[in-house]
Amino acid sequence: MIRTNISKVVFIWIALMLVAALLGDVSVAASDVGRTSADFLQIGVGARAAGMGGAYTAISEGAIASYWNPAGLAGLQGTEISFGHFSWYQDITVEQGNFAFALNDRMTMGASVTYVNYGTVEGYDASGAATGDLTVYDMTGGLSMGYQVSDAFSIGVTGKYITQKLDEYSASAFAADLGVKYRFSRVTLAAAVTNVGSKMTFDQEAENLPGAVRFGVAVRPFDAPVETSLDFEQRFYGDFLLRQGIELGFGDQYHLRTGYNYLPSQDGRSAATSIAVGAGVSFDFADFDYAYTPDDKATAEDLHRFSIVFHLGQ
């Protein structure tokens, strides 16, 4: 009874998010290149995904799939809770949490939250006099559903609310993610459309969300626990990205990972590549993962990411 009521609430939430996204000022043409807000939505979730260069559309499963591809929620057994943390750059920290549980053999529900804390920001008036510290943060919360259409095919949807705050100024928007996933014996194909929704209006200035479409393929070429993945991402108001990752397993418990993402040269800018490495250890009750990105192209700093996934009621 409790899960039935929860599912009704989730369905209503997602329906409202989709209506807001479809009725909002939405475009999928890159005619407004470079003008997006809420770019924190492009920060990936989970150290495992980061260690594989973000090539995670086809691999994602469980609670973290709410971000990468909600179709990956389908097929979850029991309940999962995940937490992630990393220092982005300067004093900025990113906290991420995801929760998912199976309603039945075919349907899985999930919830997620990301909070970006910009640390202490000093405020000044027009004359240059200090006015005290400012409250600055970004946050998004979402509800997701994954459905197993058949043994091989699954679909998913996420509805989310996005807010940004800069002292007394704030902006908010609604958006949706849609995903599909098809599994063969050794190959998985997937696609996801993300951050399709209304514009963010900040002090009368409206800007697009960082929408994107991703296509992913994951391959297990051998009987040994080896998995490689490739993602193609086209941002609606920005660049094309190529991501690649590989994971090696040892005894189904220890994992080593590496990957990269490549941003081709556009608009006179030089190409940029970020390389990542990572490791993880798995137990029956939890997975612990770490990823390291040296000289990340977005921040020009070394990034260390940590995440943990708890498996409950399996």
C-alpha positions as semicolon CSV with decimal commas, in nm:
position;residue;x (nm);y (nm);z (nm)
1;M;0,000;0,000;0,000
2;I;0,279;0,244;0,091
3;R;0,468;0,174;-0,232
4;T;0,147;0,212;-0,434
5;N;0,088;0,557;-0,283
6;I;0,450;0,654;-0,343
7;S;0,424;0,547;-0,705
8;K;0,116;0,766;-0,753
9;V;0,302;1,067;-0,613
10;V;0,599;0,998;-0,838
11;F;0,380;0,964;-1,146
12;I;0,208;1,294;-1,070
13;W;0,546;1,467;-1,014
14;I;0,692;1,336;-1,339
15;A;0,376;1,429;-1,531
16;L;0,401;1,785;-1,400
17;M;0,769;1,804;-1,491
18;L;0,699;1,682;-1,844
19;V;0,416;1,929;-1,891
20;A;0,641;2,212;-1,771
21;A;0,917;2,098;-2,005
22;L;0,691;2,063;-2,308
23;L;0,509;2,392;-2,249
24;G;0,825;2,586;-2,167
25;D;1,031;2,780;-2,416
26;V;1,220;2,480;-2,550
27;S;1,442;2,450;-2,855
28;V;1,675;2,176;-2,973
29;A;1,849;2,390;-3,232
30;A;2,194;2,519;-3,148
31;S;2,107;2,873;-3,256
32;D;2,200;3,016;-2,918
33;V;2,536;2,847;-2,876
34;G;2,710;2,905;-2,546
35;R;2,418;3,076;-2,368
36;T;2,306;2,836;-2,098
37;S;2,251;2,858;-1,726
38;A;2,262;2,593;-1,452
39;D;2,575;2,442;-1,607
40;F;2,625;2,247;-1,283
41;L;2,372;2,002;-1,433
42;Q;2,657;1,876;-1,653
43;I;2,852;1,752;-1,350
44;G;2,841;1,373;-1,362
45;V;2,730;1,157;-1,070
46;G;2,940;0,879;-0,918
47;A;3,312;0,810;-0,901
48;R;3,278;0,494;-1,110
49;A;3,139;0,696;-1,399
50;A;3,406;0,966;-1,354
51;G;3,680;0,704;-1,361
52;M;3,548;0,587;-1,699
53;G;3,558;0,936;-1,845
54;G;3,182;0,983;-1,817
55;A;3,110;0,721;-2,086
56;Y;2,822;0,589;-1,882
57;T;2,496;0,617;-2,077
58;A;2,487;0,247;-2,166
59;I;2,650;0,116;-1,847
60;S;2,449;0,307;-1,587
61;E;2,226;0,101;-1,359
62;G;2,082;0,129;-1,011
63;A;2,028;0,453;-0,820
64;I;2,296;0,652;-1,008
65;A;2,116;0,585;-1,338
66;S;1,872;0,863;-1,241
67;Y;2,135;1,106;-1,369
68;W;2,296;0,921;-1,661
69;N;2,002;0,735;-1,813
70;P;1,683;0,667;-1,615
71;A;1,622;0,355;-1,825
72;G;1,907;0,199;-1,626
73;L;1,691;0,204;-1,313
74;A;1,481;-0,081;-1,450
75;G;1,573;-0,425;-1,326
76;L;1,701;-0,313;-0,986
77;Q;1,660;-0,576;-0,718
78;G;1,582;-0,435;-0,374
79;T;1,693;-0,083;-0,277
80;E;2,003;0,129;-0,339
81;I;2,129;0,447;-0,178
82;S;2,433;0,632;-0,309
83;F;2,631;0,932;-0,187
84;G;2,901;1,128;-0,368
85;H;3,135;1,415;-0,278
86;F;3,417;1,610;-0,434
87;S;3,582;1,951;-0,422
88;W;3,532;2,105;-0,764
89;Y;3,768;2,404;-0,765
90;Q;3,862;2,684;-0,527
91;D;3,611;2,657;-0,237
92;I;3,333;2,492;-0,437
93;T;3,210;2,152;-0,317
94;V;2,958;1,918;-0,479
95;E;2,734;1,683;-0,279
96;Q;2,521;1,421;-0,454
97;G;2,267;1,169;-0,329
98;N;2,053;0,908;-0,506
99;F;1,788;0,664;-0,388
100;A;1,607;0,391;-0,581
101;F;1,381;0,098;-0,499
102;A;1,201;-0,170;-0,698
103;L;0,822;-0,149;-0,698
104;N;0,798;-0,485;-0,872
105;D;0,989;-0,695;-1,124
106;R;0,941;-0,436;-1,400
107;M;0,920;-0,092;-1,237
108;T;1,177;0,099;-1,032
109;M;1,138;0,440;-0,870
110;G;1,418;0,679;-0,781
111;A;1,496;1,015;-0,626
112;S;1,808;1,230;-0,656
113;V;1,956;1,555;-0,531
114;T;2,267;1,757;-0,619
115;Y;2,385;2,051;-0,410
116;V;2,670;2,282;-0,515
117;N;2,810;2,496;-0,234
118;Y;3,014;2,796;-0,350
119;G;3,166;2,859;-0,009
120;T;3,218;3,205;0,134
121;V;3,149;3,483;-0,117
122;E;3,211;3,839;0,000
123;G;2,963;4,105;-0,108
124;Y;3,036;4,471;-0,193
125;D;2,814;4,766;-0,273
126;A;2,855;5,013;-0,561
127;S;3,110;5,214;-0,366
128;G;3,325;4,910;-0,293
129;A;3,233;4,881;0,074
130;A;3,197;4,530;0,213
131;T;2,836;4,424;0,278
132;G;2,902;4,083;0,434
133;D;2,901;3,727;0,306
134;L;2,657;3,626;0,033
135;T;2,452;3,306;0,015
136;V;2,533;3,133;-0,313
137;Y;2,433;2,781;-0,414
138;D;2,290;2,564;-0,692
139;M;2,057;2,271;-0,633
140;T;1,844;2,024;-0,823
141;G;1,608;1,753;-0,703
142;G;1,443;1,489;-0,917
143;L;1,210;1,191;-0,921
144;S;1,263;0,909;-1,169
145;M;1,100;0,596;-1,303
146;G;1,251;0,305;-1,495
147;Y;1,038;0,040;-1,664
148;Q;1,147;-0,299;-1,800
149;V;0,947;-0,337;-2,122
150;S;1,106;-0,675;-2,201
151;D;1,405;-0,876;-2,090
152;A;1,625;-0,672;-2,325
153;F;1,454;-0,332;-2,352
154;S;1,393;-0,068;-2,085
155;I;1,280;0,296;-2,076
156;G;1,299;0,568;-1,814
157;V;1,209;0,927;-1,731
158;T;1,326;1,182;-1,475
159;G;1,143;1,500;-1,376
160;K;1,342;1,760;-1,184
161;Y;1,329;2,100;-1,024
162;I;1,635;2,325;-1,059
163;T;1,717;2,631;-0,852
164;Q;2,007;2,876;-0,829
165;K;2,051;3,140;-0,561
166;L;2,278;3,444;-0,543
167;D;2,199;3,635;-0,224
168;E;1,853;3,792;-0,274
169;Y;1,838;3,685;-0,641
170;S;1,718;3,341;-0,741
171;A;1,601;3,149;-1,046
172;S;1,428;2,816;-1,098
173;A;1,314;2,587;-1,377
174;F;1,158;2,248;-1,445
175;A;1,316;1,991;-1,676
176;A;1,297;1,630;-1,783
177;D;1,533;1,352;-1,892
178;L;1,424;1,062;-2,113
179;G;1,621;0,743;-2,174
180;V;1,614;0,406;-2,348
181;K;1,836;0,101;-2,321
182;Y;1,863;-0,225;-2,516
183;R;2,077;-0,518;-2,407
184;F;2,221;-0,789;-2,628
185;S;2,435;-1,075;-2,497
186;R;2,761;-0,876;-2,500
187;V;2,654;-0,533;-2,626
188;T;2,429;-0,266;-2,476
189;L;2,294;0,029;-2,674
190;A;2,143;0,333;-2,506
191;A;2,031;0,690;-2,565
192;A;1,925;0,975;-2,337
193;V;1,790;1,327;-2,383
194;T;1,869;1,544;-2,081
195;N;1,770;1,880;-1,933
196;V;1,483;1,955;-2,169
197;G;1,272;2,219;-1,998
198;S;1,185;2,579;-1,929
199;K;1,440;2,862;-1,929
200;M;1,607;2,998;-1,615
201;T;1,517;3,362;-1,555
202;F;1,772;3,543;-1,340
203;D;1,706;3,913;-1,281
204;Q;1,490;3,933;-1,596
205;E;1,756;3,757;-1,805
206;A;1,627;3,423;-1,944
207;E;1,876;3,157;-2,049
208;N;1,849;2,801;-2,174
209;L;1,926;2,493;-1,971
210;P;2,228;2,287;-2,083
211;G;2,023;2,032;-2,277
212;A;2,196;1,748;-2,458
213;V;2,141;1,420;-2,637
214;R;2,372;1,124;-2,574
215;F;2,418;0,793;-2,753
216;G;2,613;0,518;-2,579
217;V;2,740;0,169;-2,645
218;A;2,895;-0,072;-2,394
219;V;3,069;-0,397;-2,486
220;R;3,183;-0,698;-2,285
221;P;3,422;-0,853;-2,539
222;F;3,537;-1,148;-2,327
223;D;3,404;-1,385;-2,064
224;A;3,643;-1,213;-1,822
225;P;3,502;-0,910;-1,633
226;V;3,610;-0,646;-1,885
227;E;3,374;-0,373;-2,005
228;T;3,440;-0,087;-2,243
229;S;3,207;0,199;-2,331
230;L;3,175;0,484;-2,577
231;D;2,948;0,790;-2,558
232;F;2,865;1,054;-2,819
233;E;2,716;1,371;-2,672
234;Q;2,576;1,667;-2,863
235;R;2,481;1,967;-2,653
236;F;2,187;2,167;-2,785
237;Y;2,361;2,498;-2,718
238;G;2,722;2,395;-2,724
239;D;2,983;2,148;-2,839
240;F;3,005;1,785;-2,940
241;L;3,189;1,555;-2,698
242;L;3,330;1,205;-2,730
243;R;3,378;0,996;-2,415
244;Q;3,546;0,658;-2,376
245;G;3,602;0,432;-2,078
246;I;3,714;0,086;-1,978
247;E;3,682;-0,116;-1,658
248;L;3,880;-0,424;-1,556
249;G;3,745;-0,650;-1,283
250;F;3,937;-0,886;-1,059
251;G;3,739;-1,158;-0,887
252;D;3,416;-0,955;-0,927
253;Q;3,530;-0,750;-0,628
254;Y;3,815;-0,520;-0,729
255;H;3,801;-0,283;-1,026
256;L;4,042;-0,060;-1,215
257;R;3,916;0,204;-1,458
258;T;4,036;0,464;-1,701
259;G;3,876;0,687;-1,960
260;Y;3,886;1,018;-2,138
261;N;3,654;1,275;-2,289
262;Y;3,745;1,469;-2,598
263;L;3,613;1,811;-2,700
264;P;3,693;1,883;-3,067
265;S;3,804;2,229;-3,172
266;Q;3,512;2,466;-3,233
267;D;3,478;2,840;-3,278
268;G;3,853;2,883;-3,305
269;R;3,928;2,711;-2,974
270;S;4,180;2,434;-2,947
271;A;4,072;2,080;-2,873
272;A;4,070;1,968;-2,512
273;T;4,104;1,622;-2,361
274;S;4,056;1,507;-2,003
275;I;4,197;1,175;-1,886
276;A;4,065;1,000;-1,575
277;V;4,162;0,696;-1,372
278;G;3,976;0,522;-1,093
279;A;3,938;0,220;-0,872
280;G;3,667;0,050;-0,671
281;V;3,594;-0,236;-0,437
282;S;3,261;-0,417;-0,413
283;F;3,100;-0,604;-0,126
284;D;2,757;-0,760;-0,091
285;F;2,632;-0,458;0,104
286;A;2,816;-0,168;-0,067
287;D;3,046;-0,044;-0,343
288;F;3,325;0,205;-0,272
289;D;3,467;0,402;-0,566
290;Y;3,732;0,666;-0,627
291;A;3,827;0,864;-0,939
292;Y;4,110;1,103;-1,017
293;T;4,112;1,353;-1,303
294;P;4,449;1,528;-1,335
295;D;4,435;1,882;-1,468
296;D;4,064;1,868;-1,547
297;K;3,997;2,080;-1,857
298;A;3,695;2,255;-1,700
299;T;3,879;2,369;-1,388
300;A;4,250;2,334;-1,469
301;E;4,281;2,159;-1,132
302;D;4,320;1,801;-1,015
303;L;3,987;1,648;-0,911
304;H;3,940;1,368;-0,656
305;R;3,593;1,210;-0,640
306;F;3,452;0,966;-0,388
307;S;3,122;0,780;-0,387
308;I;2,957;0,491;-0,206
309;V;2,656;0,282;-0,304
310;F;2,466;0,080;-0,043
311;H;2,269;-0,229;-0,150
312;L;1,972;-0,294;0,075
313;G;1,707;-0,564;0,076
314;Q;1,845;-0,771;-0,207
